[in-house]
């Protein structure tokens, strides 16, 4: 694998891996408590054991505002040790690569990559390169790369297709556990949400021991519209900035990629059921899954006992999975973590100016906090 590290270090010097942020307060740091279940240590998808996240952020000149975010369910050879997975489509106006094989087999065999719409083919090609780097994979002739996207073309010169394969490999190399950078970073660098600067957000929930003690973590790439609500407060209405408020108001079309990981032992069928509930979390923030919005949930179980070896001596596989009637607490965890992850993507993001002088303003924090106090949606 040594030459892999040589390859990914060939990076333009003008690329910034994590831009400086003017806003960096997550919702819980501001006293906004979403839901009833407790978060994990980092309140991030990386609270799920084994999960790692990495970014590569590309900001050059006045028009390039894009990037890549990589999510790994485990640090091993994913092709040789596949994990149970499912994908739920909230609204299918998107270019998610790899859907059909995950739907058919219920397995994930590559890292999950998020990027911009027109860089999906490049990212998929990079995942094939990454898979081929493992010595165990020398005879592999088929790879199902999973790549999600949102369209950052309002802030980014998306037609320039500036993401390169080495940028994707660098994001994978950058993956780590612990806290996750949020806001205008990685695949969220050029995105817009509810008319404000969107980006990457993450959150987690831990179930009580009597309900299994499982962890559910969510990471989102937000680039969609609707009528913003924060902890039930009608923030978009109060700010007079929401979809269809006038004929001049920008379209709510866009996309939201939601990646959900859990250490609960779930098969693909129950992962899809869990993925469906994440869309409810999107709805709680005021998202409407508009006609032009690509809203997808990729759900994965990291339970080691459920990993599927590429080759096995037996035609049979034994596994222990959670019963249907044990799923409801996980449903609640997925909804809450998705809602909070989306809000974190907004609250942390800073103002960005990009292509053609377009500016996506950060959420007006002082005004929002005043609205939340008015509706008793903070500090309770």
C-alpha positions as CSV (number, residue, x, y, z in Angstrom):
1,X,0.0,0.0,0.0
2,X,3.0,2.4,0.2
3,X,2.6,3.8,-3.3
4,X,-1.0,4.7,-2.4
5,X,0.4,7.3,0.0
6,X,2.7,8.6,-2.6
7,X,-0.2,9.0,-5.0
8,X,-2.5,10.9,-2.8
9,X,0.1,13.5,-1.7
10,X,0.1,15.0,-5.2
11,X,-2.3,17.9,-4.2
12,X,-2.3,21.5,-5.5
13,X,-1.0,23.8,-2.8
14,X,-4.0,26.1,-3.1
15,X,-6.3,23.4,-1.8
16,X,-7.5,24.0,1.8
17,X,-8.4,20.9,3.7
18,X,-10.4,22.8,6.4
19,X,-11.2,26.5,5.7
20,X,-11.4,28.9,8.7
21,X,-14.9,29.2,10.1
22,X,-16.6,32.3,11.4
23,X,-19.4,30.3,13.0
24,X,-18.5,27.1,14.9
25,X,-21.1,26.6,17.5
26,X,-23.1,23.4,17.2
27,X,-26.8,23.5,18.3
28,X,-26.1,21.8,21.7
29,X,-23.4,24.3,22.5
30,X,-26.0,27.0,22.1
31,X,-28.4,25.3,24.5
32,X,-30.7,23.8,21.8
33,X,-31.6,20.3,22.8
34,X,-33.0,18.1,20.0
35,X,-35.1,15.2,21.0
36,X,-34.9,13.0,24.2
37,X,-32.1,10.5,23.6
38,X,-28.6,11.3,24.7
39,X,-25.8,11.9,22.1
40,X,-22.6,10.0,22.0
41,X,-19.2,11.4,23.2
42,X,-18.6,13.4,20.0
43,X,-22.2,13.7,19.0
44,X,-21.0,12.4,15.6
45,X,-21.3,9.5,13.2
46,X,-17.9,8.5,14.5
47,X,-19.4,7.6,17.8
48,X,-20.4,4.3,16.1
49,X,-17.4,2.0,16.8
50,X,-15.1,1.7,13.8
51,X,-16.6,4.5,11.7
52,X,-14.2,7.1,10.3
53,X,-14.8,10.3,8.3
54,X,-12.4,12.3,6.2
55,X,-12.7,15.5,4.1
56,X,-10.9,17.1,1.2
57,X,-11.9,20.7,0.6
58,X,-11.1,22.5,-2.6
59,X,-11.2,26.3,-2.6
60,X,-9.3,28.0,-5.4
61,X,-9.6,31.5,-6.8
62,X,-13.1,33.1,-6.9
63,X,-15.1,30.2,-8.4
64,X,-14.0,26.8,-7.1
65,X,-15.9,25.9,-3.9
66,X,-16.2,22.1,-3.7
67,X,-14.8,19.0,-2.1
68,X,-15.1,15.4,-1.1
69,X,-16.2,13.6,2.1
70,X,-15.4,10.0,2.8
71,X,-17.1,7.7,5.3
72,X,-15.7,4.3,6.2
73,X,-17.7,1.7,8.2
74,X,-14.5,0.0,9.2
75,X,-10.8,0.4,8.5
76,X,-10.2,-3.0,6.9
77,X,-10.6,-4.2,3.3
78,X,-14.3,-3.5,2.7
79,X,-14.4,-5.5,-0.5
80,X,-13.3,-8.6,1.4
81,X,-15.4,-7.9,4.5
82,X,-18.6,-6.3,3.2
83,X,-21.2,-4.8,5.6
84,X,-25.0,-5.0,5.5
85,X,-26.4,-1.9,3.9
86,X,-29.6,-0.4,2.4
87,X,-30.5,2.7,0.5
88,X,-33.9,4.5,0.8
89,X,-34.9,7.1,-1.8
90,X,-36.9,10.0,-0.4
91,X,-37.0,11.7,-3.7
92,X,-34.9,10.4,-6.6
93,X,-33.8,13.5,-8.5
94,X,-30.1,12.6,-8.0
95,X,-27.1,10.8,-9.3
96,X,-26.3,8.3,-6.5
97,X,-24.0,5.7,-7.9
98,X,-24.1,2.1,-6.8
99,X,-27.8,1.9,-5.7
100,X,-28.9,-1.2,-7.6
101,X,-26.4,-3.6,-6.3
102,X,-26.9,-2.4,-2.7
103,X,-30.6,-2.8,-3.2
104,X,-30.2,-6.3,-4.7
105,X,-27.6,-7.8,-2.4
106,X,-28.0,-5.7,0.8
107,X,-24.2,-5.1,1.1
108,X,-21.7,-2.3,0.9
109,X,-18.2,-3.1,-0.5
110,X,-16.5,0.3,-0.7
111,X,-16.2,3.5,1.4
112,X,-19.1,5.9,0.9
113,X,-18.0,9.1,-1.0
114,X,-20.0,12.3,-1.1
115,X,-19.1,15.1,-3.6
116,X,-20.7,17.3,-6.2
117,X,-23.0,16.1,-8.9
118,X,-20.6,16.2,-11.9
119,X,-17.8,14.6,-9.9
120,X,-19.6,11.3,-9.3
121,X,-17.9,9.5,-12.1
122,X,-14.5,10.7,-11.0
123,X,-15.2,9.6,-7.4
124,X,-16.4,6.2,-8.6
125,X,-13.3,5.7,-10.6
126,X,-11.2,6.6,-7.5
127,X,-13.0,4.0,-5.4
128,X,-12.1,1.4,-8.0
129,X,-8.5,2.5,-7.7
130,X,-8.7,2.3,-3.9
131,X,-10.2,-1.2,-4.0
132,X,-7.4,-2.4,-6.3
133,X,-4.7,-1.1,-3.9
134,X,-5.4,-4.0,-1.5
135,X,-3.2,-7.0,-2.2
136,X,-6.1,-9.4,-1.4
137,X,-8.1,-7.8,-4.3
138,X,-5.6,-8.6,-7.1
139,X,-8.2,-10.8,-8.9
140,X,-11.2,-8.5,-8.5
141,X,-12.9,-7.7,-11.7
142,X,-16.1,-6.0,-10.5
143,X,-16.5,-3.2,-7.9
144,X,-19.7,-1.4,-6.8
145,X,-18.5,2.1,-5.8
146,X,-21.1,4.0,-3.8
147,X,-21.0,7.8,-4.4
148,X,-23.6,10.3,-3.4
149,X,-23.9,13.9,-4.4
150,X,-25.5,17.3,-4.2
151,X,-25.3,20.1,-6.8
152,X,-23.0,22.9,-5.6
153,X,-23.2,24.8,-8.9
154,X,-24.5,28.1,-7.5
155,X,-21.3,28.7,-5.5
156,X,-18.9,26.4,-7.4
157,X,-17.7,26.2,-11.0
158,X,-19.3,22.7,-11.2
159,X,-18.9,22.5,-15.0
160,X,-15.1,22.7,-14.6
161,X,-15.2,19.3,-12.8
162,X,-12.2,20.2,-10.6
163,X,-12.3,17.2,-8.4
164,X,-9.6,14.7,-9.3
165,X,-9.2,11.1,-8.3
166,X,-6.3,12.0,-5.9
167,X,-8.6,14.4,-4.1
168,X,-11.0,11.4,-3.4
169,X,-8.1,9.2,-2.2
170,X,-6.9,12.1,0.0
171,X,-10.3,12.3,1.7
172,X,-10.1,8.5,2.4
173,X,-6.5,8.9,3.7
174,X,-7.8,11.8,5.9
175,X,-10.5,9.6,7.6
176,X,-10.3,9.5,11.4
177,X,-12.5,8.8,14.3
178,X,-13.4,11.4,17.0
179,X,-14.8,14.9,16.2
180,X,-15.9,15.6,12.6
181,X,-15.4,18.9,10.9
182,X,-18.7,20.4,9.9
183,X,-20.2,23.3,7.8
184,X,-18.4,24.5,4.7
185,X,-15.9,21.6,4.5
186,X,-15.4,18.6,2.2
187,X,-18.5,17.8,0.1
188,X,-20.4,20.6,1.9
189,X,-18.1,23.4,0.8
190,X,-20.4,24.8,-1.9
191,X,-23.8,23.8,-0.7
192,X,-26.8,25.9,0.3
193,X,-29.6,25.0,2.7
194,X,-32.9,26.8,3.3
195,X,-31.4,29.8,1.5
196,X,-28.4,29.9,3.9
197,X,-25.0,28.3,3.8
198,X,-25.4,24.6,4.3
199,X,-22.7,21.9,4.4
200,X,-21.7,18.9,6.4
201,X,-23.4,18.1,9.7
202,X,-23.3,15.1,12.0
203,X,-24.9,13.9,15.2
204,X,-25.4,10.6,17.2
205,X,-27.7,9.0,19.7
206,X,-27.1,6.3,22.3
207,X,-29.9,4.0,23.3
208,X,-30.5,3.2,26.9
209,X,-29.0,-0.1,28.0
210,X,-32.4,-1.7,28.4
211,X,-33.0,-1.0,24.7
212,X,-29.7,-2.5,23.6
213,X,-27.3,0.4,24.2
214,X,-26.8,0.6,20.5
215,X,-25.3,3.8,18.8
216,X,-26.9,5.5,15.8
217,X,-24.8,8.1,14.0
218,X,-25.7,10.3,11.1
219,X,-23.8,12.5,8.7
220,X,-25.5,14.8,6.2
221,X,-24.6,16.9,3.1
222,X,-27.3,19.6,3.0
223,X,-28.3,21.4,-0.1
224,X,-32.1,21.7,0.0
225,X,-34.9,24.0,0.7
226,X,-38.3,24.4,2.4
227,X,-39.4,26.3,5.5
228,X,-36.7,26.1,8.2
229,X,-37.8,24.9,11.6
230,X,-35.4,24.7,14.6
231,X,-36.5,22.6,17.4
232,X,-40.1,23.3,16.4
233,X,-39.7,27.0,16.1
234,X,-40.8,28.6,12.7
235,X,-37.4,30.2,12.0
236,X,-37.8,30.5,8.3
237,X,-41.2,32.2,8.6
238,X,-39.9,34.6,11.3
239,X,-36.9,35.5,9.1
240,X,-39.2,35.8,6.1
241,X,-37.0,33.5,4.1
242,X,-38.6,30.4,2.9
243,X,-39.7,28.5,-0.2
244,X,-42.6,30.1,-2.1
245,X,-42.7,33.2,0.1
246,X,-42.7,35.1,-3.2
247,X,-42.4,34.4,-6.9
248,X,-38.9,35.8,-6.7
249,X,-37.8,33.4,-3.9
250,X,-35.3,30.8,-4.9
251,X,-36.5,27.3,-5.6
252,X,-36.5,24.8,-2.8
253,X,-35.0,22.2,-5.2
254,X,-31.7,20.8,-4.1
255,X,-30.6,17.6,-2.4
256,X,-29.7,16.0,0.9
257,X,-27.4,13.0,1.3
258,X,-27.9,11.3,4.6
259,X,-25.5,8.5,5.8
260,X,-26.6,6.5,8.8
261,X,-24.4,4.1,10.6
262,X,-25.2,1.9,13.6
263,X,-23.5,-0.9,15.6
264,X,-26.9,-2.6,16.0
265,X,-27.0,-6.0,14.3
266,X,-29.4,-5.2,11.5
267,X,-29.9,-6.9,8.2
268,X,-30.6,-5.0,5.0
269,X,-34.4,-5.2,5.4
270,X,-34.4,-3.5,8.8
271,X,-31.6,-1.1,7.7
272,X,-34.0,0.1,5.0
273,X,-36.8,0.5,7.6
274,X,-34.4,2.6,9.7
275,X,-33.3,4.6,6.6
276,X,-36.9,5.6,6.0
277,X,-37.2,7.2,9.4
278,X,-34.2,9.5,8.7
279,X,-36.4,11.3,6.1
280,X,-38.8,12.1,9.0
281,X,-35.8,13.9,10.6
282,X,-35.3,15.9,7.4
283,X,-39.0,16.8,7.5
284,X,-38.7,18.0,11.1
285,X,-36.2,20.7,10.0
286,X,-38.8,21.9,7.4
287,X,-37.4,20.1,4.3
288,X,-40.0,19.2,1.7
289,X,-38.2,16.9,-0.6
290,X,-39.0,19.2,-3.6
291,X,-39.4,18.0,-7.2
292,X,-35.7,18.7,-8.0
293,X,-34.3,17.4,-4.7
294,X,-32.3,14.2,-4.5
295,X,-32.9,12.9,-1.0
296,X,-31.2,9.6,-0.2
297,X,-30.4,7.7,3.0
298,X,-27.6,5.2,3.0
299,X,-27.9,3.0,6.1
300,X,-25.2,0.6,7.3
301,X,-24.7,-1.8,10.2
302,X,-21.1,-2.0,11.4
303,X,-21.7,-5.1,13.6
304,X,-18.7,-7.3,13.1
305,X,-20.6,-10.5,13.3
306,X,-22.6,-9.5,10.3
307,X,-19.7,-8.7,8.0
308,X,-19.9,-10.8,4.8
309,X,-16.6,-12.3,3.6
310,X,-16.0,-12.1,-0.2
311,X,-15.2,-15.8,-0.2
312,X,-16.2,-18.5,2.3
313,X,-15.8,-22.3,2.7
314,X,-19.5,-22.8,3.4
315,X,-22.5,-21.9,1.3
316,X,-24.3,-21.0,4.5
317,X,-24.0,-18.0,6.7
318,X,-25.3,-17.8,10.2
319,X,-26.0,-14.5,11.8
320,X,-28.0,-13.0,14.7
321,X,-30.0,-10.0,13.9
322,X,-32.3,-7.7,15.9
323,X,-36.0,-8.6,16.0
324,X,-38.5,-6.3,14.3
325,X,-40.1,-5.4,17.6
326,X,-36.8,-4.1,18.9
327,X,-36.5,-1.5,16.1
328,X,-38.6,1.4,17.5
329,X,-36.0,2.9,19.7
330,X,-33.6,2.9,16.8
331,X,-36.2,4.6,14.7
332,X,-36.4,7.4,17.2
333,X,-32.6,7.6,17.4
334,X,-32.3,7.9,13.6
335,X,-34.9,10.7,13.4
336,X,-33.3,12.7,16.2
337,X,-29.7,12.3,14.9
338,X,-30.8,13.3,11.4
339,X,-32.6,16.4,12.6
340,X,-29.7,17.5,14.7
341,X,-27.1,16.7,12.0
342,X,-28.9,19.0,9.5
343,X,-29.2,21.8,12.0
344,X,-25.5,21.4,12.9
345,X,-24.6,21.8,9.2
346,X,-26.4,25.2,9.2
347,X,-25.3,26.5,12.5
348,X,-21.6,25.7,12.0
349,X,-21.4,26.9,8.3
350,X,-19.8,30.3,7.6
351,X,-20.6,32.7,4.8
352,X,-19.1,31.7,1.5
353,X,-18.8,33.8,-1.7
354,X,-18.1,31.9,-4.9
355,X,-18.9,31.6,-8.6
356,X,-20.2,34.8,-10.3
357,X,-20.0,36.6,-7.0
358,X,-22.8,34.5,-5.5
359,X,-22.8,34.6,-1.7
360,X,-24.5,32.1,0.7
361,X,-24.9,33.9,4.0
362,X,-24.4,32.1,7.2
363,X,-27.5,31.6,9.4
364,X,-28.0,34.9,11.3
365,X,-27.3,33.4,14.6
366,X,-28.4,36.3,16.9
367,X,-31.7,36.6,15.2
368,X,-32.3,32.8,15.3
369,X,-31.5,32.6,19.0
370,X,-34.0,35.4,19.7
371,X,-36.6,33.5,17.7
372,X,-35.9,30.3,19.6
373,X,-36.3,32.2,22.9
374,X,-39.6,33.6,21.7
375,X,-40.9,30.1,21.1
376,X,-39.3,28.5,24.2
377,X,-37.2,26.3,21.9
378,X,-33.9,26.8,23.6
379,X,-32.5,26.0,27.0
380,X,-35.3,23.7,28.1
